Amino acid sequence: MTTGTLVLVVDDDPDILDAICDILLGEGYRVARARHGLEALDRVAEEVPGLILLDLMMPVMDGRSFALALRERGLGERVPIVVISADGNPERAVEVGARAFLAKPFDIDSLLARVADSAGAAETTGSTGPSLA
């Protein structure tokens, strides 16, 4: 599958960040990476992604603060977010307005399905598709 969709991956764990990016690149997605929310805001300012994969627990700026800042910039409704977190609480994804939640450790097929569903919904509906959370 070659989508060309830009996916911003935000995670403070370099191994997880590299693994997700490698998987997505192998599936034809373009990727941008950030190690915390503040860095992610810089990436969004460079190019608005089609999808954001967001860890919640990070230093400097956590995922919740990032999602709030994204909404303040008027992008919260336009760019779908999939929360990827080890805390196991899908309610946290709902709190940040995420389209879906994926618990760490995650299955690669589940990751790709969430990405395809969320990125595809954003492309066809302008990010106003049904919530998968």
GIFEN-V883605 format. One record per residue. N is the residue number from 1. PHI is phi in whole degrees, 0 to 359 (none if undefined). PSI is psi in radians with two decimals (* if undefined). Layout:
N:PHI:PSI, N:PHI:PSI
//
This chain:
1:none:2.25, 2:238:1.86, 3:259:-0.59, 4:74:-0.04, 5:295:2.36, 6:276:2.15, 7:246:2.15, 8:268:2.10, 9:254:2.12, 10:239:1.90, 11:202:2.42, 12:277:-0.21, 13:273:1.96, 14:298:-0.56, 15:292:-0.76, 16:293:-0.75, 17:303:-0.86, 18:297:-0.76, 19:298:-0.83, 20:297:-0.78, 21:298:-0.75, 22:298:-0.74, 23:299:-0.83, 24:293:-0.70, 25:300:-0.70, 26:295:-0.38, 27:263:0.06, 28:94:0.09, 29:279:2.64, 30:272:2.53, 31:230:2.58, 32:234:2.61, 33:232:2.64, 34:212:2.54, 35:265:-0.12, 36:195:3.00, 37:299:-0.67, 38:296:-0.76, 39:296:-0.63, 40:296:-0.67, 41:297:-0.66, 42:298:-0.73, 43:295:-0.70, 44:295:-0.62, 45:294:-0.54, 46:287:-0.78, 47:201:2.23, 48:287:2.13, 49:283:2.86, 50:277:-0.30, 51:199:2.54, 52:239:2.19, 53:262:2.06, 54:234:2.12, 55:282:2.64, 56:264:-0.64, 57:261:1.75, 58:217:2.73, 59:283:3.05, 60:68:-1.17, 61:217:2.10, 62:283:3.01, 63:297:-0.65, 64:296:-0.80, 65:295:-0.66, 66:299:-0.84, 67:299:-0.68, 68:296:-0.79, 69:297:-0.64, 70:296:-0.75, 71:297:-0.70, 72:297:-0.48, 73:274:0.03, 74:82:0.24, 75:253:-0.10, 76:300:-0.61, 77:273:-0.43, 78:277:-0.57, 79:250:1.99, 80:292:2.53, 81:241:2.37, 82:244:2.07, 83:278:2.29, 84:239:1.94, 85:216:2.62, 86:273:-0.15, 87:286:-0.24, 88:71:0.22, 89:249:1.74, 90:297:-0.33, 91:298:-0.51, 92:295:-0.57, 93:293:-0.72, 94:297:-0.71, 95:301:-0.57, 96:264:0.10, 97:77:0.44, 98:288:2.65, 99:281:-0.48, 100:202:2.90, 101:229:2.41, 102:226:2.13, 103:278:2.45, 104:274:2.49, 105:290:2.59, 106:246:2.75, 107:273:2.39, 108:301:-0.73, 109:297:-0.67, 110:294:-0.74, 111:302:-0.88, 112:296:-0.63, 113:294:-0.77, 114:297:-0.74, 115:296:-0.84, 116:298:-0.77, 117:298:-0.84, 118:288:-0.76, 119:293:-0.69, 120:294:-0.70, 121:294:-0.67, 122:295:-0.71, 123:291:-0.64, 124:269:-0.37, 125:236:0.06, 126:70:0.58, 127:70:0.38, 128:246:0.35, 129:289:3.09, 130:294:2.62, 131:285:2.38, 132:260:0.00, 133:290:*
//
